[in-house]
Amino acid sequence: MEIILIAHNIRSAHNVGSILRSADGFGAAKVYFTGYTPYPAQEHDTRLPHERDKLTRQIHKTALGAENTVPHEHAPDVMALLHSLKAQRYTIAALEQHERSVPLPGFTPTHSVALLLGEEVNGITPELLELCDTILEIPMRGQKESFNVSVATGIALYELSKNL
């Protein structure tokens, strides 16, 4: 079993870098970047060189080289990606607060997991949540309602990697 990440509509290049660094630390097999999520330079990159290079530099500030060690890919269509991963028997798990969510601690995957991460402020859209096999929530004990997406990713990877 393995864990892959789908970073969908993450606004901050620094969050992307932190997600890559956590992915490296916990041995995630791959990170997919979808929607408007910035991503590091890729082979056959079609972005303008100045845009690609600027984003790669920003991501590097927090990734510290993980952008070179973690396999990653830009996937232009998140829905097609989710359908493809389902066909490959991945459990699609959203990391989100929701009425259907189950606590992350205690979740034991039976297949490889594709963890869907969403927008920093608005989270994951209902349309995408419908395609997920499960929705995982990190229990909160303090006054704040949520963690930063990169921090939540690290927590989720730690918890999920214990069960693989």
Protein Blocks (a to p, Z undefined) as FASTA:
>chain_A
ZZddddehifblklmmmmmmmmmmnopabdcdehjbdcdddehiabdfklmmmmmmmmmm
mnnoplmmmccdddfblklmmmmmmmnopacddddddfkbccfbhpacfbdcddddddfk
lopafklmmmpmbdcddddfblbfbdcfklmmmmmmmmmmmmZZ
